[in-house]
């Protein structure tokens, strides 16, 4: 699971670097960048299977609890209930995920062709309603899975899982601007090369 989060983080960082490199403006934040980042966290543009799509939303609880003490491992009923909830989410969200993937691909193609930032924003903005529905569906799925888990399981998960993106959705040093436009030391760390 950690490797999936690292791959998502790497894909997010790479996509944002491409957008920033293609950008002739030096804006510190951008609606287009925020939409691309959210799409990547939702699983758009980085996942190819329904199994991987859960990485953008709630994690596979059964997999995460695999290392838990035997006394709090999920029961067969819990496993079945969570699988049913995840399958229902995937079925209900398939159209929104497909639309967002298409918009993401179109936006990246436009940027690669030298389109203006406003053109890219316009393409990404057409997915705002789908993005909102998908985020709400993921929140509802998290709540439904939370209702299936026992208090002991929830406490163990909270104590043993690292945050998916330390320092925010862009990782440590989120949105830092150094002399080259991006980068800087990780949050709380010394600058590269020493103090």
Residue, then its C-alpha position, 0 to 999 in steps of 0.5 A: x500500500x505504501x508503494x502505491x501511495x509513493x507511486x501516486x505521489x511520484x505521478x502527482x509530482x511529475x504531472x505538476x512539474x510538467x504543468x509548471x515547466x510548460x507554463x510561461x506564467x510564474x503564478x504560485x497557485x493555479x486552479x488548473x494545477x489544483x484540479x490536476x492534483x485532485x484528479x490524481x488523488x482521486x485516481x484519475x490518470x494514474x489507475x487502470x483497474x478498479x482495484x487500483x482506483x481504491x488507492x485514490x479513495x479509501x484504502x483496502x481495509x482488509x489489506x491494511x488490517x493484515x498485519x493487525x493482531x489476530x484479535x482485531x483482524x476483520x471477520x468474514x462478514x466484515x470482509x464481505x461487507x467492505x467488498x460489497x461497499x467498494x464494488x457498489x462505489x466502483x459501479x456508481x462512480x465509473x462514469x465520473x472516473x471515465x469522464x475525469x480521465x478523458x478530461x485529464x488526457x485532453x488537458x495534458x494533450x492541450x498543454x503539450x500542444x502549447x495551449x494557453x493556461x486558460x484553455x487548459x483551465x476551461x477543459x478541467x473546469x468541465x469536470x468540476x461537477x464529476x469531481x464533486x460527485x466523486x469526492x462525495x461518493x468517496x467520503x460516503x464510502x469511507x463513512x460506510x466502511x468506518x461503520x463496519x469496523x470495530x472501535x479497536x480496528x479503527x484505533x489500530x488503523x489510526x495508530x499504525x498508518x502513516x498519512x497518505x501524503x506527509x505535509x499535504x497533497x504535494x508532500x513535504x515542502x508543499x508549494x515551496x518556491x526556491x530560486x529555480x521556481x520550485x523546490x526548496x528543502x523539505x518542510x522542517x529540514x535543512x537546505x540541500x547540501x547542508x545548513 
